[in-house]
Amino acid sequence: MPVLKPPFFAIGLLSSCLLAYEVLLTRLFSIVLWHHFAYMIISAAMLGFGASGTALALLKEKIAPHIGAVYLIAATSTAFLMPLAFLLAQQVPFNPLELLWDGTQPAKLLAIYLLMMLPFFFGGLCMGLVLWHFGGNAGRIYAFDILGAGAGSLGVIGLLYVMPPHKVLIVLTALSLAAAAVAVIELEMRPKWMAKVFFGLALIVAAMPPGNWMLTHPSTYKDLSQTLNITGMRVIEERSSPLGQITVVESSRIPFRHAPGMSLNAMDEPPPQLAVFVDGNGPAVITRFDGTLAPLAYLDQLTSALPYHVLNEPHSRPHVLVLGAGAGGDVLQALYHGAGKIDAVELDRNIIDLVQRRFSGFAGNLYARPEVHTYEGEARGFVNTHDDRYDLIQVALLDSFGVASAGLYGLSESYLYTVEALQTYLNRLTPGGMLAVTRWLSLPPRDSLKLFATAVAALERAGVSNPAARLAMIRGWKTVTLLVKHSDFTSGEIAAIKEFSRARSFDVAYYPGMRADEANRYNLLAQPYFYEGAVALLGTERQAFLDRYKFSIEPATDDRPYFFHFFKWNAAAELFALREQGGMALLDWSYPLLVATLLQAFVASILLVLAPLAVSRRRRALPTLRVALYFLAIGLAFMFMEIAFIQKFVLFLAHPLYAVAVVLCAFLVFAGVGSWLAERWRGRGSNRNVSLAVVAIATLSVIYLAVLPSVFQGLIHLSDPAKIAISVALIAPLAVCMGIPFPTGMMRLASTAQDAIPWAWAINGFASVVGAVLATLLAIHLGFAAVILLAVLIYGLAGAALKGFA
Amino acid sequence: MRHLILGTFLYLCCAFPSHGEEFDAKRHKMVEEILADITANDRFTLDPTVQAAMGKVERHRFVPGWLAAFAYLNRPLPIGHGQTISQPTIVALMTDLIKVKAGDKVLEIGTGSGYQAAVLAEIVESVYSIEIIEPLEKEAAERLKSLGYGNVKVKLSDGYYGWPEAAPFDAIVVTAASSHVPPPLIKQLKPGGRMVIPLGAQFMTQYLMLVEKRMDGSVTSHQIAPVAFVPLTGKH
């Protein structure tokens, strides 16, 4: 088969399908399992890219005469393995909840890894083949590769808005087959009708009616699955978007009666409710409301009702902001307590729509009431861009108890509960207004004390001389509510806090001037942990307390936005020793899983990178240590930069999803431009090009770190399109420079040691996976700014390594 | 090939339960483990009647056949329908916390496999157990009947309203997850009675809530971590 020029468009299309597939898998595994397992599985699957480089390095002599055919087989395999690997992985009876109990679970997880690696392996093989064979064009090849990826990152978000995830899987299969057809044309393969066959196949797949076999099968331990096991439960509505799969369940026989942590003294039964699950987690509920307030009395029996009893004149008809309004529980609570005006902010359009339109009758037109105003948006973004002042800002209990208590959020960045976030909320309060945050109760205390520590830090940063006078915390048997006031609590307000708690048998955990014997009266703990913790966090020995406490409860900040990270190694060892007594249930799971993810990626990388060295009989054909170091460094540094800057822009763009999509796309597209330039400028010398790029990256990064916070603060009021344009403009120069090193190195190898290209491709593939996981791990401990500085350092190393290429 | 043979052998070992005496020995060992676990925490003791009940109830009859070989490991096991049979230590601790004695009448919300009901039935006079998932209710009712637990009544129902015909109860065990404690259950608890509720995700009991109804009808609750783990060490 004659091979003439690189299949640029085929590579671009395939690359966009693979990136879209990666994003899609996050959705699919979040629905089937839980989010952080999705992260683990995808990290492992991405090792397939690196493995393809290794395979190519080992088999290149055998492949060389049949390069076109091998490409086509690999491309076709990628297409069909996308759905097949996922469907097979769903058949593996893996139960993450049993990981620590059942020795066979890790083997099942490994089986899922191996299956999910396959599409990435074959996709990576296509890329590696082309880079190896057409190394001299590495600049343009890589440009098409990452331009395609950029398009894929945006395209998949669009697709996920218009169709459910399992249908997107079919679309990606069809597009991958189309990419194979394009390759037939570009590589001028014979017989020519093969292209038609592949296009035909793509059309057939795209037109295939989706059958039940394609549907996702969520774990039987997810909240939704458990609910549907009960007789009389019926799914009455399903919505899907990139933010999550929403399922609304109606119960004909057994009411949901969702009233989290309701007082044991209460005699009220909640009205009929519809349960709303997001990705099978939940439920949140839409409560039936006919305009009369009496049936809502149960809402006064929750710890979150506290602020309404503390706010007094002139706040008797308070202006309330509900952050995370969801299906409307906190809005109803505000209505019940006579709020004069309620602004309800919810991120997911679909959830608002359920209450506003689909079930508006059931919900009593809650979101259409004159005093209620709903806003679609992210909480921080809303507070940053609106100038209203509130008597009360309620941060709702958004996550489900099951997910929270299993410690599954540790890896998720949350800008809702950082020191800066609390400062922003406090700035939006009227004089005498207050912020109320409710969390699930965990024992020993974790979130509640971390939240308390965060509030103390926020008040101190705001220049409040005596934060102790502005804080109050109560706990029920299942929830904790923290109040942070804009001014000092008055004696009348303190009396109201005590009376509210006494009447409901909630315990006061802290209020200004509280005596130790007032703690721990109704929900008795072995020790008054909450009171002791609060007092210690307000005292002079705060740092010693934080150091000694067996969970990480240091305040979360915008630079280290890991509110749900409570893990400490020494406590883990103790809990592991106590596992038979139930110690493992207290462990914050996600961090050890992140470390496990890193270790497995690291071990796999080492083995597979060393494999070609071990097997190769002609070691001289393999590149020097410097080459390895170069591709390792640029792989790591690229991921560090990309991940850290995505987080820096998330706050500015004020939407977790769009921000990631926009920033990722901008990074990839402009890195593509950089690659293209690298090929054009190759005559100027690779050392010079990379050195210039590294210097520019370093300069820009340091400038951005210094000025971005104030730039963002100044421009946060602009419209979304303007903010997107500014973000893209800021990312562009950085990304262009970041796109230069990889193709430059590849082109250098093409002219000096072409056989080393697959190996370099493998190293870069592994470095990307390790880099992504390592970036999160480092951010947890050091913050994103440090991750960026580290990336600059690694780029510097790469520049030095390139100079020593043979 | 050797692996295949070994694998098949292991599978067969698991699939076919070993002899009764072997189970008795394993159960005996399990009770020793439970006792060691619970008394490792100096806040707890384990009543001899609870020890005896744990030593008597054949846990391997309450798990799916293919898991029988693992029935006496001190761990929760899946029983289908997204439900689990609790870790034996937790079952023992919950039974101990409600301080049941001969002659008592106990209500259980969430029958599951029926294991907890059987343990209670070894001690008390009658157990009323409510299950919400139909197939589980059927299986548990049949199982308890065939094992001779005539003092356990099982029904398929909404646990929220308890079992008013049989109320009041000396103790109530709520193993089904709920966002709040149903007020009717507190009503059906005798003054001086105790209710216990495990909290946490499936397979992971974080803490137990013990609700006590005083003689005057008021309630207090205790939140009890099953594990002796203090978040702080040293003075502060």
HADDOCK unambig.tbl for C-alpha pairs under 7 A between the chains (distance, minus, plus):
assign (segid A and resid 97 and name CA) (segid B and resid 203 and name CA) 6.41 0.50 0.50
assign (segid A and resid 101 and name CA) (segid B and resid 75 and name CA) 6.76 0.50 0.50
assign (segid A and resid 220 and name CA) (segid B and resid 81 and name CA) 6.66 0.50 0.50
assign (segid A and resid 220 and name CA) (segid B and resid 82 and name CA) 4.57 0.50 0.50
assign (segid A and resid 221 and name CA) (segid B and resid 82 and name CA) 4.83 0.50 0.50
assign (segid A and resid 226 and name CA) (segid B and resid 82 and name CA) 5.93 0.50 0.50
assign (segid A and resid 229 and name CA) (segid B and resid 81 and name CA) 6.61 0.50 0.50
assign (segid A and resid 229 and name CA) (segid B and resid 133 and name CA) 6.23 0.50 0.50
assign (segid A and resid 230 and name CA) (segid B and resid 132 and name CA) 6.13 0.50 0.50
assign (segid A and resid 230 and name CA) (segid B and resid 133 and name CA) 5.04 0.50 0.50
assign (segid A and resid 231 and name CA) (segid B and resid 133 and name CA) 6.56 0.50 0.50
assign (segid A and resid 231 and name CA) (segid B and resid 134 and name CA) 6.85 0.50 0.50
assign (segid A and resid 254 and name CA) (segid B and resid 158 and name CA) 6.13 0.50 0.50
assign (segid A and resid 258 and name CA) (segid B and resid 179 and name CA) 5.76 0.50 0.50
assign (segid A and resid 259 and name CA) (segid B and resid 179 and name CA) 5.76 0.50 0.50
assign (segid A and resid 259 and name CA) (segid B and resid 180 and name CA) 6.05 0.50 0.50
assign (segid A and resid 260 and name CA) (segid B and resid 179 and name CA) 4.52 0.50 0.50
assign (segid A and resid 260 and name CA) (segid B and resid 180 and name CA) 5.64 0.50 0.50
assign (segid A and resid 261 and name CA) (segid B and resid 179 and name CA) 6.16 0.50 0.50
assign (segid A and resid 261 and name CA) (segid B and resid 180 and name CA) 5.20 0.50 0.50
assign (segid A and resid 262 and name CA) (segid B and resid 180 and name CA) 5.45 0.50 0.50
assign (segid A and resid 264 and name CA) (segid B and resid 181 and name CA) 6.65 0.50 0.50
assign (segid A and resid 266 and name CA) (segid B and resid 183 and name CA) 6.71 0.50 0.50
assign (segid A and resid 267 and name CA) (segid B and resid 183 and name CA) 5.45 0.50 0.50
assign (segid A and resid 402 and name CA) (segid B and resid 200 and name CA) 6.39 0.50 0.50
assign (segid A and resid 402 and name CA) (segid B and resid 201 and name CA) 4.88 0.50 0.50
assign (segid A and resid 405 and name CA) (segid B and resid 200 and name CA) 5.80 0.50 0.50
assign (segid A and resid 405 and name CA) (segid B and resid 201 and name CA) 6.29 0.50 0.50
assign (segid A and resid 406 and name CA) (segid B and resid 201 and name CA) 5.87 0.50 0.50
assign (segid A and resid 444 and name CA) (segid B and resid 231 and name CA) 6.20 0.50 0.50
assign (segid A and resid 522 and name CA) (segid B and resid 220 and name CA) 5.30 0.50 0.50
assign (segid A and resid 522 and name CA) (segid B and resid 221 and name CA) 6.18 0.50 0.50
assign (segid A and resid 523 and name CA) (segid B and resid 220 and name CA) 6.28 0.50 0.50
assign (segid A and resid 523 and name CA) (segid B and resid 221 and name CA) 4.65 0.50 0.50
assign (segid A and resid 523 and name CA) (segid B and resid 222 and name CA) 5.20 0.50 0.50
assign (segid A and resid 523 and name CA) (segid B and resid 223 and name CA) 6.47 0.50 0.50
assign (segid A and resid 524 and name CA) (segid B and resid 221 and name CA) 6.06 0.50 0.50
assign (segid A and resid 524 and name CA) (segid B and resid 222 and name CA) 4.38 0.50 0.50
assign (segid A and resid 524 and name CA) (segid B and resid 223 and name CA) 5.97 0.50 0.50
assign (segid A and resid 525 and name CA) (segid B and resid 222 and name CA) 6.03 0.50 0.50
assign (segid A and resid 525 and name CA) (segid B and resid 223 and name CA) 5.42 0.50 0.50
assign (segid A and resid 525 and name CA) (segid B and resid 224 and name CA) 6.77 0.50 0.50
assign (segid A and resid 545 and name CA) (segid B and resid 236 and name CA) 6.91 0.50 0.50
assign (segid A and resid 548 and name CA) (segid B and resid 232 and name CA) 6.44 0.50 0.50
assign (segid A and resid 548 and name CA) (segid B and resid 233 and name CA) 6.92 0.50 0.50
assign (segid A and resid 549 and name CA) (segid B and resid 231 and name CA) 5.80 0.50 0.50
assign (segid A and resid 549 and name CA) (segid B and resid 232 and name CA) 5.19 0.50 0.50
assign (segid A and resid 550 and name CA) (segid B and resid 231 and name CA) 5.16 0.50 0.50
assign (segid A and resid 550 and name CA) (segid B and resid 232 and name CA) 6.36 0.50 0.50
assign (segid A and resid 578 and name CA) (segid B and resid 227 and name CA) 6.94 0.50 0.50
assign (segid A and resid 580 and name CA) (segid B and resid 37 and name CA) 6.99 0.50 0.50
assign (segid A and resid 580 and name CA) (segid B and resid 74 and name CA) 6.94 0.50 0.50
assign (segid A and resid 581 and name CA) (segid B and resid 37 and name CA) 5.67 0.50 0.50
assign (segid A and resid 581 and name CA) (segid B and resid 226 and name CA) 6.39 0.50 0.50
assign (segid A and resid 581 and name CA) (segid B and resid 227 and name CA) 5.26 0.50 0.50
assign (segid A and resid 582 and name CA) (segid B and resid 205 and name CA) 6.80 0.50 0.50
assign (segid A and resid 582 and name CA) (segid B and resid 226 and name CA) 6.38 0.50 0.50
assign (segid A and resid 582 and name CA) (segid B and resid 227 and name CA) 5.77 0.50 0.50
assign (segid A and resid 583 and name CA) (segid B and resid 227 and name CA) 5.88 0.50 0.50
assign (segid A and resid 585 and name CA) (segid B and resid 204 and name CA) 4.83 0.50 0.50
assign (segid A and resid 585 and name CA) (segid B and resid 205 and name CA) 6.12 0.50 0.50
assign (segid A and resid 585 and name CA) (segid B and resid 206 and name CA) 5.34 0.50 0.50
assign (segid A and resid 586 and name CA) (segid B and resid 206 and name CA) 6.24 0.50 0.50
